[in-house]
Amino acid sequence: MFLRTLSNRLYITNIHKYSLAVFPNLITQLNNKFATFDINQTSVSDKPVKKKTVPVPKITLILPENNVSITTIEEATKISRRRDLKLVKIIDLDTKTDRPVYKLMTGAEYLAEDLKRRAERKASKQDSYIKGEKLLTVSHKISDHDLNSRIRNIEKWLAKPYEVRVVINGEASNMSAAETIYEKLVKQLQTARFVQKRQKGSDIRFQILPPKRDKGSDSSSSNSNKNSDNKNL
């Protein structure tokens, strides 16, 4: 490549004989521009960057009359103090909403619930003849045919005898379907004992226990077992 000056212009001619006209003052401006260019300079504006706010964890709060609200634990604490109610956690984490569930209770409600739980735990300890537990999960959308099949399984477990823990999965916005399933179970299993019914989030949970055995029948059965053992000796 070579340079030549013609009519106050600088022409750069390449080997392919293509010419490009460039004014000398333009070259000077470009040189000055690149000479003062700072490689560390960024195109980002000097406006302050807003800090990202950490999201505040939310909870599901069950208000009196079973009204549900989504709020923070701080706001729920303020409500409980303002209304002179007790804020009680009833579910550590609801799997459907990924939120803990709290409930506002009066002092009488809290005491009654606590006494009820103690009495039920005491009664369950007295049922020492129960062999173990069975867990059953039922959807609120279950068909009548499938529900009858589950009821037959429960009857077999109760006859063993086993305690059956049942979870009915419902919808938080409409729990009527889950309540209908519960009522059908109570109607079909009249000899069984339904205890510790409670609602946790959108689920209804309870236990089904076998009928209580009379002490006389227990003693007679134990004596018959002893006699059979003596005969075998």
Backbone bond lengths (Angstrom), bond angles and torsions (degrees), N, CA, C in turn:
res aa  C-N    CA-C-N  psi(-1)  N-CA   C-N-CA  omega(-1)  CA-C   N-CA-C  phi
1 M - - - 1.455 - - 1.521 110.07 -
2 F 1.308 118.68 149.40 1.468 120.98 179.73 1.520 108.83 -145.96
3 L 1.343 114.60 160.74 1.467 122.30 -175.97 1.521 109.31 -111.02
4 R 1.337 114.89 148.21 1.460 118.54 172.90 1.519 108.10 -150.83
5 T 1.315 116.05 148.31 1.462 122.28 -176.68 1.517 109.08 -105.58
6 L 1.346 116.62 131.06 1.445 121.18 179.29 1.523 108.26 -149.69
7 S 1.383 115.70 126.36 1.466 123.63 176.45 1.511 111.58 51.10
8 N 1.324 116.73 51.20 1.474 124.43 176.87 1.523 111.63 57.53
9 R 1.312 119.07 26.06 1.470 124.61 176.01 1.512 109.32 -126.91
10 L 1.311 113.84 152.29 1.460 119.72 178.27 1.513 107.83 -108.18
11 Y 1.312 116.57 124.11 1.458 121.62 179.97 1.525 109.16 -109.24
12 I 1.297 113.99 132.85 1.463 119.95 175.12 1.509 107.10 -110.18
13 T 1.298 115.62 118.02 1.467 120.72 -176.71 1.513 109.05 -112.84
14 N 1.315 115.40 127.03 1.468 118.38 178.62 1.510 109.71 -95.95
15 I 1.298 115.28 179.47 1.466 119.92 -174.26 1.519 111.71 -69.41
16 H 1.344 117.00 -15.97 1.461 119.42 177.46 1.504 112.15 -89.94
17 K 1.377 117.32 6.92 1.467 124.25 173.98 1.538 111.76 65.93
18 Y 1.362 116.43 29.30 1.454 120.08 172.06 1.513 107.66 -98.64
19 S 1.335 117.63 134.21 1.459 122.40 -174.51 1.520 109.62 -110.28
20 L 1.313 116.04 143.06 1.453 122.74 177.60 1.515 108.38 -128.21
21 A 1.331 116.20 119.09 1.464 120.34 -177.92 1.511 109.00 -87.22
22 V 1.335 116.05 128.40 1.457 122.42 -178.99 1.505 108.13 -133.44
23 F 1.321 118.23 126.24 1.456 121.32 176.96 1.519 110.03 -74.48
24 P 1.307 117.47 139.19 1.483 120.08 -178.82 1.518 112.17 -60.48
25 N 1.368 118.65 -38.44 1.467 118.74 -179.08 1.526 111.67 -65.15
26 L 1.356 118.10 -30.15 1.450 120.82 176.91 1.519 110.68 -65.93
27 I 1.313 116.86 -40.56 1.470 121.13 178.34 1.517 109.43 -62.78
28 T 1.341 116.51 -40.61 1.468 119.87 179.15 1.510 111.24 -62.72
29 Q 1.348 116.95 -42.30 1.456 120.05 179.16 1.520 112.10 -63.99
30 L 1.338 115.19 -39.77 1.460 118.39 178.80 1.514 111.66 -66.27
31 N 1.322 115.97 -39.31 1.472 119.37 178.41 1.512 110.55 -63.12
32 N 1.330 116.80 -43.32 1.464 120.12 179.50 1.525 111.50 -64.51
33 K 1.336 114.76 -37.41 1.475 118.58 -178.14 1.509 111.05 -66.02
34 F 1.335 116.73 -46.69 1.452 119.81 -178.14 1.517 111.63 -74.29
35 A 1.343 117.36 -25.18 1.468 119.89 178.66 1.514 110.77 -68.50
36 T 1.343 117.65 -32.28 1.465 121.20 -178.42 1.525 112.30 -97.22
37 F 1.332 118.00 6.84 1.460 120.79 -178.46 1.515 109.97 -76.84
38 D 1.345 115.38 130.35 1.453 121.34 179.35 1.520 108.09 -103.79
39 I 1.325 115.51 119.09 1.462 119.28 -175.99 1.523 112.15 -67.25
40 N 1.338 115.89 -23.13 1.469 119.98 -179.64 1.518 112.97 -83.97
41 Q 1.369 115.17 -7.62 1.452 119.15 -179.04 1.524 109.73 -73.97
42 T 1.296 117.90 133.41 1.455 122.34 -179.37 1.515 109.66 -108.30
43 S 1.323 114.12 159.86 1.455 120.17 179.98 1.530 112.85 -87.76
44 V 1.329 116.79 -0.94 1.453 120.29 -178.92 1.518 108.97 -73.09
45 S 1.292 116.19 139.29 1.460 120.22 -179.42 1.515 110.13 -68.40
46 D 1.325 114.92 159.48 1.461 120.79 -177.80 1.521 112.75 -82.28
47 K 1.342 118.47 13.44 1.447 120.49 179.95 1.517 109.79 -69.26
48 P 1.320 118.13 141.63 1.471 120.44 -179.67 1.524 111.59 -64.23
49 V 1.333 115.50 138.17 1.458 121.01 -179.66 1.519 109.40 -81.14
50 K 1.317 116.16 130.10 1.450 120.63 -179.96 1.530 110.05 -73.13
51 K 1.309 115.48 134.27 1.452 120.38 178.62 1.526 109.64 -75.29
52 K 1.342 115.12 141.63 1.457 120.34 179.10 1.529 109.36 -74.34
53 T 1.301 114.76 128.98 1.457 119.73 179.72 1.527 110.14 -84.38
54 V 1.326 116.35 137.28 1.458 121.42 179.09 1.533 108.56 -77.69
55 P 1.336 118.05 125.65 1.466 119.48 -179.22 1.523 111.34 -63.96
56 V 1.321 116.29 138.44 1.458 122.27 -179.97 1.530 108.48 -83.42
57 P 1.337 118.68 128.13 1.469 120.17 179.79 1.528 111.97 -60.21
58 K 1.308 115.61 139.14 1.460 121.81 179.43 1.527 110.31 -102.58
59 I 1.328 115.16 156.00 1.451 121.77 176.25 1.525 108.83 -130.00
60 T 1.334 115.28 160.59 1.455 121.24 171.61 1.524 107.86 -97.78
61 L 1.306 116.10 120.39 1.464 121.62 -176.49 1.522 109.32 -111.22
62 I 1.338 115.17 124.04 1.462 121.26 176.17 1.523 107.79 -95.32
63 L 1.301 115.49 112.91 1.453 122.05 -178.24 1.533 110.00 -86.66
64 P 1.328 117.57 170.74 1.471 119.26 173.88 1.528 111.36 -54.72
65 E 1.318 115.54 149.48 1.471 123.61 -175.39 1.529 110.99 66.75
66 N 1.354 115.91 21.09 1.475 122.97 174.06 1.527 113.51 62.16
67 N 1.318 117.76 26.53 1.464 120.39 171.38 1.530 108.93 -76.48
68 V 1.328 116.54 139.40 1.463 122.00 -175.12 1.519 109.54 -109.09
69 S 1.337 115.35 137.46 1.460 121.28 179.27 1.525 109.21 -138.55
70 I 1.331 115.96 145.66 1.470 122.43 176.14 1.527 107.50 -103.06
71 T 1.317 117.30 118.40 1.455 121.39 -175.53 1.528 109.72 -151.76
72 T 1.323 116.98 -170.46 1.464 122.13 177.26 1.519 109.30 -101.83
73 I 1.328 115.81 163.32 1.455 120.12 -179.86 1.527 110.64 -66.91
74 E 1.335 116.60 -32.17 1.465 119.72 178.40 1.524 110.61 -65.97
75 E 1.329 116.62 -44.59 1.464 120.12 179.87 1.525 110.87 -67.21
76 A 1.343 116.33 -38.25 1.466 119.52 178.36 1.527 110.90 -64.34
77 T 1.325 117.38 -37.64 1.464 121.03 177.58 1.527 110.65 -63.83
78 K 1.337 116.57 -41.08 1.462 120.25 177.90 1.526 111.26 -62.65
79 I 1.345 115.74 -41.32 1.466 119.43 179.88 1.526 110.75 -64.12
80 S 1.336 116.12 -42.25 1.471 119.67 -179.24 1.526 111.06 -63.69
81 R 1.327 116.90 -39.21 1.469 119.60 179.16 1.527 110.87 -70.57
82 R 1.337 115.67 -39.37 1.456 119.46 -178.39 1.537 111.77 -66.63
83 R 1.342 115.20 -35.60 1.472 119.12 -178.95 1.527 112.51 -96.57
84 D 1.333 117.00 0.13 1.468 121.97 -179.07 1.533 110.88 58.70
85 L 1.354 115.73 48.84 1.455 122.50 178.37 1.527 109.92 -119.45
86 K 1.311 115.35 163.85 1.463 120.92 178.12 1.521 109.44 -95.54
87 L 1.327 115.48 132.60 1.463 121.47 177.45 1.528 108.16 -96.27
88 V 1.333 116.44 112.45 1.465 121.99 -172.99 1.521 109.24 -120.09
89 K 1.332 115.61 128.99 1.474 119.46 175.09 1.523 108.34 -81.63
90 I 1.329 116.39 125.12 1.462 120.80 -179.48 1.530 112.45 -109.24
91 I 1.346 116.94 -19.78 1.468 121.15 176.40 1.526 108.09 -139.41
92 D 1.329 115.99 128.23 1.461 119.35 178.68 1.523 111.78 -66.13
93 L 1.332 116.18 -42.79 1.465 120.19 179.47 1.514 109.55 -155.99
94 D 1.331 115.20 118.87 1.458 120.89 175.29 1.527 108.50 -78.96
95 T 1.335 117.20 119.73 1.462 120.91 -174.28 1.523 112.92 -66.38
96 K 1.321 117.54 -22.66 1.468 119.98 -178.17 1.527 112.08 -83.37
97 T 1.333 116.47 -33.46 1.467 119.92 -177.00 1.522 113.12 -108.80
98 D 1.353 116.67 -9.72 1.473 121.37 -176.27 1.532 111.55 57.48
99 R 1.320 115.34 34.83 1.466 120.48 178.25 1.521 109.41 -132.59
100 P 1.341 117.35 145.07 1.471 119.04 171.01 1.518 110.47 -70.64
101 V 1.320 116.23 155.40 1.461 121.83 -177.08 1.532 108.74 -116.81
102 Y 1.321 115.94 127.14 1.463 123.21 177.60 1.526 108.65 -119.04
103 K 1.344 113.97 158.15 1.457 119.62 178.85 1.524 109.74 -137.75
104 L 1.332 115.66 139.32 1.455 121.58 175.94 1.530 108.97 -90.17
105 M 1.320 116.20 124.32 1.463 121.44 -178.49 1.518 109.93 -128.69
106 T 1.324 113.82 149.87 1.458 118.61 170.48 1.529 108.69 -77.53
107 G 1.317 116.54 167.07 1.463 119.82 179.08 1.515 111.68 -60.89
108 A 1.330 116.51 -39.42 1.470 120.11 179.59 1.526 111.32 -66.89
109 E 1.344 116.35 -41.50 1.468 119.62 178.57 1.519 111.50 -63.79
110 Y 1.320 115.94 -41.95 1.467 119.87 -179.91 1.526 110.63 -64.27
111 L 1.321 117.18 -43.35 1.467 121.17 179.56 1.518 111.22 -65.92
112 A 1.340 116.69 -43.21 1.463 120.28 179.35 1.524 111.36 -63.43
113 E 1.331 116.61 -40.70 1.468 120.52 178.52 1.520 110.81 -64.72
114 D 1.326 116.79 -41.22 1.457 120.78 179.83 1.524 110.96 -65.38
115 L 1.329 117.63 -43.87 1.464 120.76 178.66 1.527 111.40 -64.84
116 K 1.331 115.86 -37.25 1.460 119.94 179.42 1.526 110.74 -64.54
117 R 1.314 116.61 -43.57 1.469 120.06 179.11 1.525 111.13 -63.62
118 R 1.341 116.47 -40.64 1.468 119.43 179.59 1.525 111.36 -64.08
119 A 1.331 115.86 -43.20 1.465 119.75 179.61 1.523 111.35 -63.89
120 E 1.334 116.38 -39.50 1.472 119.45 -179.90 1.515 111.25 -69.07
121 R 1.339 116.74 -37.88 1.474 119.07 176.88 1.527 110.86 -65.58
122 K 1.341 116.03 -39.39 1.457 119.92 178.78 1.522 111.12 -65.11
123 A 1.336 116.20 -41.12 1.464 120.41 179.67 1.523 111.28 -66.58
124 S 1.316 116.33 -37.46 1.466 119.01 -179.75 1.522 111.52 -67.96
125 K 1.342 116.75 -31.41 1.470 119.80 177.83 1.525 111.25 -68.62
126 Q 1.338 115.40 -31.01 1.458 118.74 -179.86 1.524 112.22 -71.38
127 D 1.330 116.11 -20.05 1.469 119.73 179.41 1.526 109.17 -84.25
128 S 1.333 115.37 65.15 1.463 119.95 -175.17 1.520 112.34 -73.58
129 Y 1.342 117.01 -15.56 1.456 119.74 -178.93 1.530 112.06 -76.20
130 I 1.334 117.94 -11.33 1.459 120.94 -179.82 1.532 109.28 -71.13
131 K 1.311 116.23 129.06 1.463 121.15 -174.65 1.520 113.01 -73.74
132 G 1.321 116.33 -39.72 1.463 119.09 -175.43 1.523 110.77 -176.01
133 E 1.324 115.21 -157.08 1.463 121.05 -176.01 1.524 110.70 -126.71
134 K 1.313 114.67 149.30 1.456 123.26 171.60 1.526 107.68 -126.23
135 L 1.323 115.86 140.54 1.467 120.97 -179.42 1.519 109.77 -110.22
136 L 1.337 115.72 133.34 1.464 121.02 -179.49 1.528 108.71 -134.10
137 T 1.328 116.41 126.68 1.463 122.59 176.75 1.526 109.12 -111.46
138 V 1.327 116.06 129.51 1.463 121.61 -176.67 1.519 108.79 -127.16
139 S 1.319 116.70 135.51 1.458 121.78 176.22 1.526 110.03 -85.70
140 H 1.332 116.22 148.42 1.472 119.49 177.99 1.527 111.36 -70.15
141 K 1.345 117.38 -10.26 1.465 121.55 178.70 1.525 112.38 -98.21
142 I 1.335 117.88 10.66 1.459 121.17 -176.23 1.530 110.32 -64.30
143 S 1.312 115.54 144.21 1.471 120.13 179.05 1.532 109.77 -79.28
144 D 1.331 116.35 163.21 1.461 120.92 179.88 1.527 111.44 -63.14
145 H 1.329 116.64 -37.76 1.472 120.38 179.70 1.531 110.63 -62.89
146 D 1.321 116.47 -46.82 1.467 119.66 -179.73 1.528 111.28 -68.66
147 L 1.340 116.80 -34.39 1.459 119.38 178.49 1.521 110.93 -65.71
148 N 1.325 117.86 -40.82 1.463 120.80 177.55 1.527 111.07 -63.56
149 S 1.327 116.35 -35.14 1.460 119.94 176.66 1.529 111.02 -65.40
150 R 1.347 116.34 -40.81 1.464 119.92 177.25 1.529 111.10 -65.10
151 I 1.328 117.00 -36.96 1.465 120.88 179.49 1.532 110.21 -64.41
152 R 1.320 117.65 -39.69 1.472 120.17 177.60 1.529 110.55 -63.66
153 N 1.327 116.51 -37.78 1.467 119.03 177.09 1.529 110.91 -64.65
154 I 1.327 116.14 -41.00 1.465 119.99 179.21 1.531 110.22 -62.52
155 E 1.324 117.27 -42.47 1.466 120.83 179.33 1.529 110.98 -60.85
156 K 1.310 117.68 -40.26 1.467 121.18 177.99 1.522 110.65 -65.19
157 W 1.339 116.70 -42.36 1.466 119.36 -179.88 1.520 111.51 -66.29
158 L 1.320 117.13 -40.26 1.461 120.56 179.90 1.524 111.25 -65.62
159 A 1.323 117.16 -31.02 1.463 120.68 -179.86 1.521 111.95 -74.03
160 K 1.319 119.37 -16.16 1.470 121.52 -174.10 1.538 115.47 -63.92
161 P 1.375 122.24 -52.76 1.473 129.56 11.28 1.531 111.66 -108.72
162 Y 1.334 115.91 142.80 1.457 123.47 175.98 1.527 109.48 -123.25
163 E 1.323 114.98 154.68 1.461 120.83 168.59 1.523 108.10 -88.43
164 V 1.320 117.05 134.62 1.466 121.49 -177.43 1.525 108.56 -111.06
165 R 1.319 115.27 120.65 1.467 121.25 175.55 1.529 108.32 -97.94
166 V 1.314 115.60 123.65 1.469 120.96 -172.93 1.527 109.64 -116.72
167 V 1.329 115.48 138.47 1.461 122.80 173.97 1.522 107.60 -126.04
168 I 1.329 115.82 119.43 1.465 120.82 176.21 1.521 107.94 -102.80
169 N 1.318 115.98 114.30 1.465 120.98 179.47 1.529 109.67 -79.91
170 G 1.337 116.22 120.44 1.454 120.12 179.83 1.512 112.05 -122.07
171 E 1.312 115.70 -162.77 1.453 123.03 176.68 1.525 108.14 -117.35
172 A 1.354 115.55 131.71 1.464 119.72 -176.00 1.529 111.53 -61.53
173 S 1.326 116.57 -32.86 1.466 120.04 -178.19 1.527 112.97 -77.82
174 N 1.345 116.69 -21.05 1.464 120.40 -178.48 1.524 108.47 -149.45
175 M 1.342 115.99 98.81 1.463 121.34 -177.15 1.529 112.24 -95.36
176 S 1.316 117.86 5.46 1.468 120.42 -176.59 1.532 111.36 -64.49
177 A 1.328 117.68 -37.90 1.470 120.38 -179.43 1.523 110.57 -64.85
178 A 1.328 116.95 -41.77 1.466 120.22 178.80 1.528 110.68 -66.11
179 E 1.334 117.35 -39.08 1.462 120.80 178.00 1.525 110.90 -64.84
180 T 1.326 117.39 -34.23 1.465 120.97 178.25 1.523 110.58 -65.12
181 I 1.337 116.94 -40.65 1.466 120.89 177.30 1.524 110.05 -62.15
182 Y 1.325 116.51 -42.67 1.470 120.62 179.31 1.531 110.61 -61.52
183 E 1.321 117.80 -44.61 1.461 121.14 -179.46 1.531 111.65 -64.11
184 K 1.323 117.32 -35.68 1.468 120.32 177.35 1.528 110.98 -65.40
185 L 1.338 116.53 -39.44 1.462 119.55 178.43 1.526 110.76 -64.75
186 V 1.330 116.89 -43.08 1.470 120.36 179.28 1.527 110.91 -62.49
187 K 1.316 116.75 -39.25 1.462 121.01 -178.45 1.521 111.38 -69.17
188 Q 1.327 117.50 -39.36 1.466 121.35 -177.35 1.528 112.41 -78.45
189 L 1.331 117.22 -30.25 1.473 121.37 -177.22 1.530 109.23 -110.84
190 Q 1.324 115.83 68.03 1.461 120.46 -172.78 1.527 112.69 -70.95
191 T 1.320 118.36 -30.38 1.465 120.06 -178.05 1.520 112.53 -82.49
192 A 1.325 117.21 -13.62 1.464 120.53 -178.90 1.517 110.34 -81.51
193 R 1.329 115.69 165.60 1.466 121.41 179.53 1.528 109.06 -111.64
194 F 1.315 116.47 122.59 1.461 122.88 178.18 1.533 107.61 -98.71
195 V 1.335 116.71 120.26 1.465 120.85 -176.02 1.530 109.55 -132.57
196 Q 1.338 113.77 161.00 1.471 123.40 173.97 1.528 113.04 53.92
197 K 1.310 115.92 43.91 1.461 118.64 175.05 1.532 109.14 -72.87
198 R 1.346 116.40 129.85 1.464 120.85 177.65 1.523 108.24 -154.34
199 Q 1.314 113.56 157.54 1.463 120.59 178.37 1.518 108.95 -107.09
200 K 1.317 115.54 124.96 1.456 121.69 177.17 1.524 108.25 -121.07
201 G 1.320 115.57 104.68 1.462 119.04 -176.27 1.520 109.28 66.48
202 S 1.319 115.99 -120.53 1.470 121.19 179.07 1.523 111.59 -102.52
203 D 1.329 118.02 12.94 1.460 122.27 -179.11 1.526 110.71 -109.38
204 I 1.334 115.86 146.93 1.457 122.88 170.34 1.524 107.33 -109.12
205 R 1.315 116.63 122.66 1.457 121.54 -176.98 1.520 109.95 -120.43
206 F 1.322 115.63 143.95 1.457 120.83 178.56 1.524 108.78 -166.41
207 Q 1.334 115.11 169.26 1.451 121.68 176.63 1.520 109.52 -116.24
208 I 1.323 115.18 146.51 1.463 121.82 174.24 1.517 107.10 -116.58
209 L 1.332 116.00 120.00 1.458 121.72 -178.26 1.523 110.07 -108.16
210 P 1.336 117.02 150.70 1.465 119.83 175.02 1.528 110.64 -65.16
211 P 1.320 117.81 161.71 1.474 119.65 176.85 1.525 110.89 -59.94
212 K 1.317 115.38 148.99 1.456 119.06 179.21 1.524 110.64 -67.30
213 R 1.318 114.46 143.54 1.453 119.91 177.44 1.521 109.73 -96.05
214 D 1.319 115.71 141.20 1.451 119.98 176.04 1.519 109.99 -70.58
215 K 1.330 115.75 148.40 1.462 119.71 178.81 1.512 111.22 -62.35
216 G 1.361 115.36 -34.45 1.455 118.15 179.76 1.510 112.32 -64.70
217 S 1.334 115.37 -40.88 1.464 118.80 179.73 1.510 110.91 -68.61
218 D 1.362 115.93 -34.61 1.453 119.02 178.74 1.509 110.92 -67.38
219 S 1.362 116.08 -41.87 1.455 119.29 -178.74 1.516 111.44 -69.42
220 S 1.350 115.37 -37.96 1.458 118.73 179.16 1.509 111.26 -66.95
221 S 1.347 114.58 -38.79 1.466 117.46 178.96 1.505 111.00 -67.44
222 S 1.347 116.21 -37.59 1.465 119.36 178.78 1.513 110.57 -68.35
223 N 1.391 118.59 -37.93 1.456 121.81 178.19 1.514 111.11 -65.80
224 S 1.330 115.87 -40.61 1.465 119.22 178.93 1.515 110.87 -63.46
225 N 1.332 115.34 -36.34 1.455 118.91 177.71 1.523 110.64 -66.24
226 K 1.369 115.43 -40.12 1.466 118.31 179.03 1.526 111.07 -64.93
227 N 1.360 115.86 -42.54 1.474 119.36 179.73 1.517 111.65 -61.82
228 S 1.328 115.39 -40.98 1.458 118.18 178.97 1.515 111.01 -65.48
229 D 1.327 115.52 -34.93 1.465 118.56 178.02 1.529 110.65 -67.51
230 N 1.375 116.23 -39.25 1.463 119.10 179.72 1.523 111.78 -65.86
231 K 1.353 115.35 -36.00 1.452 118.12 178.67 1.513 112.04 -65.44
232 N 1.320 114.69 -33.29 1.455 118.27 -179.09 1.518 112.18 -72.77
233 L 1.350 117.71 -20.56 1.482 120.53 -178.41 1.517 111.64 -71.55
